[in-house]
Amino acid sequence: MPTGVLAKLGASISEQNALMISLLLAPHGGIKIEHDDVVKLPSYLTLGSIPVMHAMPPYGFWETPPTQGRIPPHRTDVGAFLTAEVIGARRCILVKDERGLFTADPKKDPAAKYIPDIEVSELQKMDLPDLPVERAMLDYLGRARSVQEVLLVNGRQAGDLSRALKGENPGSRIYRK
């Protein structure tokens, strides 16, 4: 399948995840929004809502072909990051199904060391074979104007997302100087 078709399929999964997160956050003001609703963010935030948007960038069939393989290079990490950058956020929180960054995949290597805090260029220099984030997002973080840090939060660990929303760092923090 062409890269653009794979991007459309990926968007469906991201849409489902946003729906689940917004429903879980509904008792606290969670509301699912679309890409076009970004202009409504000030109103949602003034009302005390927690806007949740699916993170696949709206490239659709026009997705840029990757330099290697066929998987779209701009997926949910890039989409969430670029949205945070566009709205002027200082922090981007990515909800993952693992604790955060490790020196190797902890599911395959029990000796993998946890990385709680790291500067983005230092992480890129490590050139780890396996990352829980898209490498393109790391490039964008290094050039960002608004976003200062990306926090990886384990969505399966009760309370971690709430702590992150309060400004704590319950996962791995990737920051730029």
N, C-alpha and C positions, 0 to 999 in steps of 0.2 A: 504494500500500500504506500502511496505517496506520503511524505512528511505531513502535509496539510490534513489528510484524512486521519492520520494518527493523532494529530493535534485536536481534531474535533472529538475523537473518542476519549482522549484524555480529559477534555473539558467536561464531558458527562460525569466522569468519576469525581472530578473536583466539585462539580455542582452538587452531587450527592453528599460529599463530605461537608460542604458549607451548610446544607440543609440540616444535617445531623448536629453540627456544632451549634447552629442557631437555635435549634429546638432544645438542646441541652442547656443553653444559656437563656432561654425564654423566660424562666422565672426571675432572672436578673436583668431583663431588658434586652436580651438577644433578639436581633431582627435580621433576616436574610435580605441582602440588597444585591442588585445587579450592577454591572460595570457602569451603566448610564446613571446610576443613583449616586455616584461619587459627588456630584454637585450638591446633593442633599445632605452630605455628611455633617455640616455644621448644625443643621436642624436636628438630625438624629442625636447628635452628641449633646446638644442643649437640652433635649428632652430626656436625657439620661439613658438612651438606648446604647446597646453594644452592637454596632453594625458588623455583620459577617458577610463577606463576599467570596465567591469562589475565585480561586487565584489563577486559573489558566488565562494567560493573556489572550485578548480577542483577535488573534491572528487568523484563526480558521484555516481556510484552504490556502492562504497566502503565507503560511509559516516559512521562514527562512530554512532552507535545507541545511542540515548539520554538516560539519567538516568531516565527520566520520560516522558511519552507521546511518540509521534511518529515524531514530527517536528524535522528536522535536527538541531543539536546544533550549527553547524558552518554554518552561513548564510552570508548575505552580509556585515554586520558590521564587523564580524570576518575576512572575506575575504579582505575587504578594509584595515583594520588595519594591517593584516599580510603582505599585499603587501607593505604598507608604511614602516613597520619594516624591510622588506627584502631589500628595496632600500635605507634605511638609512634616511628616512624622519624624521623631528623633529615634524611635525604636520600632523594629519590625519583629513580631513574634510569629514563629513558625511552629505549628503544632505537629509533632511527629509521633511515631509509635515506638520510640526509643529514647533513652535518657539524654542523648546529645552526641557530641563528638568523641571519638576514640581513635587511638593510633592505628587500629585495625578493626575489622568487623567483630564485635564482641560475641556474636552468635557463632562465629567460626573459630575465633582465637581467644581462649580464656585469659591469655596474658595481655590482651589489649588494655592500654592505659586510658583512663578517662581524661578528657581535656575540658575543664570547666570554663576557662577564660583564655582567649587568644586573639592577637591582632591579625587582621585579615591577610596582610602580606606575609606574615610569619607562617600562617596556615598554608598559603599557596606555595611557599618555599618548601614546606614539608613534602609536598606532592604525594599525599597519602593515596594508596590505591583504591580506597573505598571511603566515600563521604556520604553523610545523610542529607547533604544539600547539593544543589546544582552548582557546578563550577562557574557557570556564567554569572550566577548571582554574586559570587565572591568578587568577580571582576567589577561588577556594577557597584558593590559596596565600597571598593577601593576608590571609585570616582564619584561617589555620592556627594550631594550638597546638603541634604537634610538628614538622612538616616545616618546615625552614628554607630548603631549596633544592631545586630540580628541575634535574637535569642531563640534557641531551639528548646522547646518544651515538650516533655513526654505527656501526650494526651491520654495515656492509659494510667497515669499516676494521679490518683485523686488529690485535688488541691493545687497541683502544679500550675495550671492555667490561671487560677484565681490569684496565686502568689505573683505570677508574672504580670498580670493586669494591675497589681498593686505596686509594681516597680521592683519587685525582687527578682533574683536570678536563680530559679530552681533548676535550670538546665545548663546548657553550654552557651556562653556569650562570645560572639565574634564581633570585634569592634574595629573601628578605623581610627588612626591618629588624627 
